[in-house]
Amino acid sequence: MTVARSVALFVLAALCEIGGAWLVWQGVREHRGWLWVGAGMVALGVYGLVATLQPDAAFGRILAAYGGVFVAGSLAWAMVADGFRPDRWDVAGALICLIGVGVIMYVPREG
């Protein structure tokens, strides 16, 4: 159950961070206004909170693993929100990152 909870928190964190950054981008770069920027900042703050809910207490481990989730999630977000089409190397890189997440977070450790 702990792994499932951890994965769900990583997905929620990715939605908050990537979505928040996208909202800020839209507000500033696409001139959609400060309401978009503000919503993005709130989402980014929620990301910070969600990251603290991970069962593992090691900040560095959580952030390192989240980096891999962010890579894969960013490509998925771009596909849905912006019509981006990743090539095979994008997909291969994202899969490598997700394997890294699995090793960092879920491989049994001594002590």
N, C-alpha and C positions, 0 to 999 in steps of 0.2 A: 504494500500500500504506500510506503514511503516513496518509492521510485515513481509511481503513478502521480502522486501529489507533487513531487519535484518537477516532473515533466510538465504537468499542468501549469505550475507556477512559471516555468520557463516560457511556455507559450503565452501566458497572460503578460508577462514582462515584455516579451517581444512585441506583442500588439501595442502595449502602452508606449514603449520607447520608439519603435519604428513609426507607429501612428502619430505620436507626438512630434517627432522630427519632421514627418511628412506635412503635418498641419502647419508647423512653423515655416517650412519651405514654401508651402502654398501661400501663406499669409504674406511673406516677404518677397519671395522670388516671382510669384505669380500674381502679386498685388491683390490678394483677396481680403486683406485688411487685418487689423489688430485683433479682431475677435478670433480669427483662425490662429494667430500667434498665441493669444492667451489660452485657447483651448489646448494647443500643443504643449504649452508650458505646464498646464495642469496634468496632462497625460504623462509628461516626462517626470513630474513629481510622483505620480502614482507608480510609475516604473520603479523609482527608487525605493518606495515602500514595499512593493511586491517582492523585490529582490531580497529584502530582509526576512521574508517568510520562508525561505528555503530551509529544509531540515538541517543541512550542514551549516556549521557555524563559521567556517573559514571564508572570510570575505574575499581573499585573493582567489581561492578555488572557484567560488561562485561567479565572480566577475570573469575569470578566465574561461570558464565553461560557457557563460552567457555569450562571450564573444563568438563562439561557434554557432550558437543559436541565432545570434544577430545576423551573421553572414547568410545562413540559409533563409531566415525569415525575411531579410531585406530583398532577396531575389524573389521570394514568393509574393511579398507585398507589391513589388514593382510589376510583377506579372498581372496581378489583380487590379491594382489602382492605376497603373500607367501603360498597360499593354506591352510591357517589356518582354522580350523573348530571349531567355538565357540560351547560350550555346552549350555544347557538351562539356566544355572546360569549366564554365560557370557551375554546371550541375555536378561535375566531378569534384570541384573545389568545395562546394557546399557539403557534399557527402563526406569528404575527408574531414571537414570541420565537425560535422555531427558525430563521426566516429571518435574524434578527439573529445567531444563533450562526454560521450559515453565512458571513455577511459578516465577522464578527469573526475567525473562525478560518481560513477557506479561500479567501478572495479573494486572488489573487496581489498581492504587495506589491513595491515597488521596493526594491532593495538589501537 
